[in-house]
Amino acid sequence: MMKLILSLFVCCLVSSTLLMAQTADEKAVAAAVEKLRKAMIAADKTTLEGLAAEELSYGHSNGLVENRSEFVNQFLTKKTVFLDNLTFSNQTIRIVGNDAIVRHRLTSDTNNSNVPGKVDILILMVWQKQNGEWKLLARQAAKVPPKV
């Protein structure tokens, strides 16, 4: 009986480890998301342009939708400024063919147009594998709903 219980425990442990393991694509998308986070803090034009697809549709929580050049320009002109505490939490990544669906919560202190503030929003991103690289194709922010 003890062997049976031990065998079941080992099977459950191995199964749960396999289910929780990230695929190579999930790891690559997670790395691209982290690279984007750092580029947003640094207002790194080269990295932002390199991660964004030409067809990027970038939606803000206030309804503003930008293309790739407008998205990059927000950081370069300091209209959007995230401080070093920019955090993406509760992140999930789901690979669907050549696309990846990423969801997380974004929190940060900001200094948009030299006005200090705080942001706490929910994010949906769609990344697409283009020529072997993951590119941000779409992003939509939403306000965190009030607790009911």
CYANA upper distance limits for C-alpha pairs under 8 A (distance plus 0.5 A):
  1 MET  CA      5 ILE  CA      6.87
  2 MET  CA      6 LEU  CA      6.59
  3 LYS  CA      7 SER  CA      6.44
  4 LEU  CA      8 LEU  CA      6.64
  5 ILE  CA      9 PHE  CA      6.63
  6 LEU  CA     10 VAL  CA      6.70
  7 SER  CA     11 CYS  CA      6.66
  8 LEU  CA     12 CYS  CA      6.63
  9 PHE  CA     13 LEU  CA      6.62
 10 VAL  CA     14 VAL  CA      6.61
 11 CYS  CA     15 SER  CA      6.52
 12 CYS  CA     16 SER  CA      6.53
 13 LEU  CA     17 THR  CA      6.64
 14 VAL  CA     18 LEU  CA      6.71
 15 SER  CA     19 LEU  CA      6.69
 16 SER  CA     20 MET  CA      6.61
 17 THR  CA     21 ALA  CA      6.59
 22 GLN  CA     26 GLU  CA      6.18
 22 GLN  CA     27 LYS  CA      6.66
 23 THR  CA     27 LYS  CA      6.75
 24 ALA  CA     28 ALA  CA      6.66
 25 ASP  CA     29 VAL  CA      6.58
 25 ASP  CA     95 ILE  CA      7.84
 26 GLU  CA     30 ALA  CA      6.58
 26 GLU  CA     93 ILE  CA      6.91
 26 GLU  CA     94 ARG  CA      7.80
 26 GLU  CA     95 ILE  CA      7.32
 26 GLU  CA    100 ALA  CA      8.50
 27 LYS  CA     31 ALA  CA      6.65
 28 ALA  CA     32 ALA  CA      6.72
 28 ALA  CA    134 TRP  CA      8.00
 29 VAL  CA     33 VAL  CA      6.64
 29 VAL  CA     93 ILE  CA      8.22
 29 VAL  CA    100 ALA  CA      7.87
 29 VAL  CA    127 TRP  CA      8.08
 29 VAL  CA    134 TRP  CA      6.93
 30 ALA  CA     34 GLU  CA      6.72
 30 ALA  CA     93 ILE  CA      8.09
 31 ALA  CA     35 LYS  CA      6.60
 32 ALA  CA     36 LEU  CA      6.63
 32 ALA  CA     51 LEU  CA      7.86
 32 ALA  CA    134 TRP  CA      7.41
 33 VAL  CA     37 ARG  CA      6.72
 34 GLU  CA     38 LYS  CA      6.83
 35 LYS  CA     39 ALA  CA      6.63
 35 LYS  CA     47 THR  CA      8.37
 36 LEU  CA     40 MET  CA      6.56
 36 LEU  CA     47 THR  CA      7.98
 36 LEU  CA     48 LEU  CA      7.15
 36 LEU  CA     51 LEU  CA      7.51
 37 ARG  CA     41 ILE  CA      7.05
 37 ARG  CA     86 LEU  CA      7.82
 37 ARG  CA     87 THR  CA      8.45
 37 ARG  CA     88 PHE  CA      8.48
 38 LYS  CA     42 ALA  CA      6.74
 39 ALA  CA     43 ALA  CA      6.07
 39 ALA  CA     44 ASP  CA      5.46
 39 ALA  CA     45 LYS  CA      8.23
 39 ALA  CA     47 THR  CA      6.63
 39 ALA  CA     48 LEU  CA      6.59
 40 MET  CA     44 ASP  CA      7.34
 40 MET  CA     48 LEU  CA      7.86
 40 MET  CA     75 PHE  CA      7.51
 40 MET  CA     81 VAL  CA      8.21
 40 MET  CA     82 PHE  CA      7.24
 41 ILE  CA     81 VAL  CA      7.44
 41 ILE  CA     82 PHE  CA      5.72
 41 ILE  CA     83 LEU  CA      6.45
 41 ILE  CA     84 ASP  CA      6.77
 41 ILE  CA     86 LEU  CA      7.79
 43 ALA  CA     48 LEU  CA      8.24
 43 ALA  CA     75 PHE  CA      5.68
 43 ALA  CA     76 LEU  CA      6.45
 43 ALA  CA     81 VAL  CA      8.38
 44 ASP  CA     48 LEU  CA      6.55
 44 ASP  CA     76 LEU  CA      8.49
 45 LYS  CA     49 GLU  CA      6.48
 45 LYS  CA     72 VAL  CA      7.00
 45 LYS  CA     76 LEU  CA      7.63
 46 THR  CA     50 GLY  CA      6.48
 47 THR  CA     51 LEU  CA      6.60
 48 LEU  CA     52 ALA  CA      6.66
 48 LEU  CA     72 VAL  CA      6.83
 49 GLU  CA     53 ALA  CA      8.32
 49 GLU  CA     68 ARG  CA      8.00
 49 GLU  CA     69 SER  CA      8.50
 49 GLU  CA     72 VAL  CA      7.33
 50 GLY  CA    135 LYS  CA      8.35
 51 LEU  CA    134 TRP  CA      7.81
 51 LEU  CA    135 LYS  CA      5.58
 51 LEU  CA    136 LEU  CA      6.52
 52 ALA  CA     56 LEU  CA      6.76
 52 ALA  CA     68 ARG  CA      7.02
 52 ALA  CA    135 LYS  CA      5.81
 52 ALA  CA    136 LEU  CA      5.22
 52 ALA  CA    137 LEU  CA      7.12
 53 ALA  CA     68 ARG  CA      7.67
 53 ALA  CA    135 LYS  CA      5.67
 53 ALA  CA    136 LEU  CA      6.00
 53 ALA  CA    137 LEU  CA      5.80
 54 GLU  CA     68 ARG  CA      6.70
 54 GLU  CA    137 LEU  CA      8.42
 55 GLU  CA     67 ASN  CA      7.67
 55 GLU  CA     68 ARG  CA      7.42
 55 GLU  CA    137 LEU  CA      6.82
 56 LEU  CA     66 GLU  CA      8.40
 56 LEU  CA     67 ASN  CA      5.98
 56 LEU  CA     68 ARG  CA      5.67
 56 LEU  CA    136 LEU  CA      7.14
 56 LEU  CA    137 LEU  CA      5.11
 56 LEU  CA    138 ALA  CA      5.97
 57 SER  CA     65 VAL  CA      7.11
 57 SER  CA     66 GLU  CA      6.41
 57 SER  CA     67 ASN  CA      5.74
 57 SER  CA     68 ARG  CA      7.55
 57 SER  CA    137 LEU  CA      6.97
 57 SER  CA    138 ALA  CA      5.27
 57 SER  CA    139 ARG  CA      6.94
 58 TYR  CA     65 VAL  CA      5.94
 58 TYR  CA     66 GLU  CA      5.51
 58 TYR  CA     67 ASN  CA      6.72
 58 TYR  CA     68 ARG  CA      8.01
 58 TYR  CA     71 PHE  CA      7.22
 58 TYR  CA    138 ALA  CA      6.15
 58 TYR  CA    139 ARG  CA      5.29
 58 TYR  CA    140 GLN  CA      6.71
 59 GLY  CA     63 GLY  CA      6.97
 59 GLY  CA     64 LEU  CA      6.31
 59 GLY  CA     65 VAL  CA      4.82
 59 GLY  CA     66 GLU  CA      6.88
 59 GLY  CA    138 ALA  CA      8.27
 59 GLY  CA    139 ARG  CA      6.17
 59 GLY  CA    140 GLN  CA      4.88
 59 GLY  CA    141 ALA  CA      6.55
 60 HIS  CA     64 LEU  CA      5.76
 60 HIS  CA     65 VAL  CA      6.78
 60 HIS  CA    140 GLN  CA      6.52
 60 HIS  CA    141 ALA  CA      5.53
 60 HIS  CA    142 ALA  CA      7.78
 61 SER  CA    121 ILE  CA      7.94
 61 SER  CA    140 GLN  CA      7.67
 61 SER  CA    141 ALA  CA      5.09
 61 SER  CA    142 ALA  CA      5.05
 61 SER  CA    143 LYS  CA      6.40
 62 ASN  CA    142 ALA  CA      8.44
 66 GLU  CA     70 GLU  CA      5.91
 66 GLU  CA     71 PHE  CA      6.20
 67 ASN  CA     71 PHE  CA      6.54
 68 ARG  CA     72 VAL  CA      6.85
 69 SER  CA     73 ASN  CA      6.48
 70 GLU  CA     74 GLN  CA      6.74
 71 PHE  CA     75 PHE  CA      7.85
 72 VAL  CA     76 LEU  CA      7.04
 73 ASN  CA     77 THR  CA      6.40
 74 GLN  CA     78 LYS  CA      6.62
 74 GLN  CA     79 LYS  CA      5.59
 74 GLN  CA     80 THR  CA      5.81
 75 PHE  CA     79 LYS  CA      6.73
 75 PHE  CA     80 THR  CA      5.66
 75 PHE  CA     81 VAL  CA      6.80
 78 LYS  CA    112 ASN  CA      6.72
 78 LYS  CA    113 SER  CA      6.14
 78 LYS  CA    114 ASN  CA      8.16
 79 LYS  CA    112 ASN  CA      5.41
 79 LYS  CA    113 SER  CA      5.09
 80 THR  CA    110 THR  CA      8.09
 80 THR  CA    111 ASN  CA      7.68
 80 THR  CA    112 ASN  CA      5.17
 80 THR  CA    113 SER  CA      7.36
 81 VAL  CA    110 THR  CA      5.94
 81 VAL  CA    111 ASN  CA      5.62
 81 VAL  CA    112 ASN  CA      5.49
 81 VAL  CA    113 SER  CA      8.12
 82 PHE  CA     86 LEU  CA      6.68
 82 PHE  CA    108 SER  CA      6.84
 82 PHE  CA    109 ASP  CA      6.75
 82 PHE  CA    110 THR  CA      5.19
 82 PHE  CA    111 ASN  CA      7.14
 82 PHE  CA    112 ASN  CA      8.26
 83 LEU  CA    108 SER  CA      7.04
 83 LEU  CA    109 ASP  CA      6.08
 83 LEU  CA    110 THR  CA      6.18
 83 LEU  CA    111 ASN  CA      7.89
 84 ASP  CA    108 SER  CA      8.38
 85 ASN  CA    107 THR  CA      8.34
 85 ASN  CA    108 SER  CA      6.01
 85 ASN  CA    109 ASP  CA      7.13
 86 LEU  CA    106 LEU  CA      7.60
 86 LEU  CA    107 THR  CA      6.33
 86 LEU  CA    108 SER  CA      4.84
 86 LEU  CA    109 ASP  CA      7.52
 87 THR  CA    105 ARG  CA      8.32
 87 THR  CA    106 LEU  CA      6.15
 87 THR  CA    107 THR  CA      5.83
 87 THR  CA    108 SER  CA      6.79
 88 PHE  CA    104 HIS  CA      6.34
 88 PHE  CA    105 ARG  CA      5.95
 88 PHE  CA    106 LEU  CA      5.25
 88 PHE  CA    107 THR  CA      7.26
 89 SER  CA    104 HIS  CA      6.06
 89 SER  CA    105 ARG  CA      5.64
 89 SER  CA    106 LEU  CA      7.12
 90 ASN  CA    103 ARG  CA      8.32
 90 ASN  CA    104 HIS  CA      5.83
 90 ASN  CA    105 ARG  CA      6.80
 91 GLN  CA    102 VAL  CA      7.43
 91 GLN  CA    103 ARG  CA      6.00
 91 GLN  CA    104 HIS  CA      4.76
 91 GLN  CA    105 ARG  CA      7.66
 92 THR  CA    101 ILE  CA      8.43
 92 THR  CA    102 VAL  CA      6.11
 92 THR  CA    103 ARG  CA      5.85
 92 THR  CA    104 HIS  CA      7.07
 93 ILE  CA    100 ALA  CA      7.10
 93 ILE  CA    101 ILE  CA      6.17
 93 ILE  CA    102 VAL  CA      5.09
 93 ILE  CA    103 ARG  CA      7.28
 94 ARG  CA    100 ALA  CA      5.99
 94 ARG  CA    101 ILE  CA      5.62
 94 ARG  CA    102 VAL  CA      7.07
 95 ILE  CA     99 ASP  CA      6.41
 95 ILE  CA    100 ALA  CA      4.87
 95 ILE  CA    101 ILE  CA      6.92
 96 VAL  CA    100 ALA  CA      6.34
 96 VAL  CA    101 ILE  CA      8.09
 98 ASN  CA    128 GLN  CA      6.23
 98 ASN  CA    129 LYS  CA      5.72
 99 ASP  CA    126 VAL  CA      7.23
 99 ASP  CA    127 TRP  CA      6.05
 99 ASP  CA    128 GLN  CA      4.89
 99 ASP  CA    129 LYS  CA      6.75
100 ALA  CA    126 VAL  CA      6.12
100 ALA  CA    127 TRP  CA      5.45
100 ALA  CA    128 GLN  CA      6.77
101 ILE  CA    124 LEU  CA      7.71
101 ILE  CA    125 MET  CA      6.43
101 ILE  CA    126 VAL  CA      5.37
101 ILE  CA    127 TRP  CA      7.07
102 VAL  CA    123 ILE  CA      8.45
102 VAL  CA    124 LEU  CA      6.31
102 VAL  CA    125 MET  CA      5.53
102 VAL  CA    126 VAL  CA      6.80
102 VAL  CA    127 TRP  CA      8.17
103 ARG  CA    122 LEU  CA      8.00
103 ARG  CA    123 ILE  CA      6.05
103 ARG  CA    124 LEU  CA      5.16
103 ARG  CA    125 MET  CA      6.84
104 HIS  CA    122 LEU  CA      6.55
104 HIS  CA    123 ILE  CA      5.91
104 HIS  CA    124 LEU  CA      7.44
105 ARG  CA    120 ASP  CA      7.65
105 ARG  CA    121 ILE  CA      6.33
105 ARG  CA    122 LEU  CA      5.04
105 ARG  CA    123 ILE  CA      6.48
106 LEU  CA    119 VAL  CA      7.91
106 LEU  CA    120 ASP  CA      6.19
106 LEU  CA    121 ILE  CA      5.84
106 LEU  CA    122 LEU  CA      6.59
106 LEU  CA    123 ILE  CA      7.30
107 THR  CA    118 LYS  CA      7.98
107 THR  CA    119 VAL  CA      5.89
107 THR  CA    120 ASP  CA      4.94
107 THR  CA    121 ILE  CA      7.12
108 SER  CA    118 LYS  CA      6.29
108 SER  CA    119 VAL  CA      5.91
108 SER  CA    120 ASP  CA      7.36
109 ASP  CA    116 PRO  CA      7.85
109 ASP  CA    117 GLY  CA      6.27
109 ASP  CA    118 LYS  CA      4.87
109 ASP  CA    119 VAL  CA      6.84
110 THR  CA    115 VAL  CA      8.20
110 THR  CA    116 PRO  CA      6.10
110 THR  CA    117 GLY  CA      5.43
110 THR  CA    118 LYS  CA      5.96
110 THR  CA    119 VAL  CA      7.47
111 ASN  CA    115 VAL  CA      5.44
111 ASN  CA    116 PRO  CA      4.79
111 ASN  CA    117 GLY  CA      6.56
112 ASN  CA    116 PRO  CA      7.20
112 ASN  CA    117 GLY  CA      8.06
120 ASP  CA    143 LYS  CA      7.94
120 ASP  CA    144 VAL  CA      7.57
121 ILE  CA    141 ALA  CA      6.90
121 ILE  CA    142 ALA  CA      6.26
121 ILE  CA    143 LYS  CA      5.50
121 ILE  CA    144 VAL  CA      5.96
122 LEU  CA    141 ALA  CA      6.08
122 LEU  CA    142 ALA  CA      5.65
122 LEU  CA    143 LYS  CA      6.70
122 LEU  CA    144 VAL  CA      6.55
123 ILE  CA    139 ARG  CA      7.53
123 ILE  CA    140 GLN  CA      6.30
123 ILE  CA    141 ALA  CA      5.02
123 ILE  CA    142 ALA  CA      6.91
124 LEU  CA    139 ARG  CA      6.13
124 LEU  CA    140 GLN  CA      5.76
124 LEU  CA    141 ALA  CA      6.92
125 MET  CA    136 LEU  CA      7.67
125 MET  CA    137 LEU  CA      8.14
125 MET  CA    138 ALA  CA      6.08
125 MET  CA    139 ARG  CA      4.74
125 MET  CA    140 GLN  CA      6.94
126 VAL  CA    136 LEU  CA      6.70
126 VAL  CA    137 LEU  CA      6.10
126 VAL  CA    138 ALA  CA      5.49
126 VAL  CA    139 ARG  CA      6.79
127 TRP  CA    134 TRP  CA      6.51
127 TRP  CA    135 LYS  CA      5.80
127 TRP  CA    136 LEU  CA      4.95
127 TRP  CA    137 LEU  CA      5.80
127 TRP  CA    138 ALA  CA      7.46
128 GLN  CA    133 GLU  CA      8.48
128 GLN  CA    134 TRP  CA      5.93
128 GLN  CA    135 LYS  CA      5.79
128 GLN  CA    136 LEU  CA      6.97
128 GLN  CA    137 LEU  CA      6.64
129 LYS  CA    133 GLU  CA      5.74
129 LYS  CA    134 TRP  CA      4.90
129 LYS  CA    135 LYS  CA      6.71
130 GLN  CA    134 TRP  CA      6.72
130 GLN  CA    135 LYS  CA      7.15
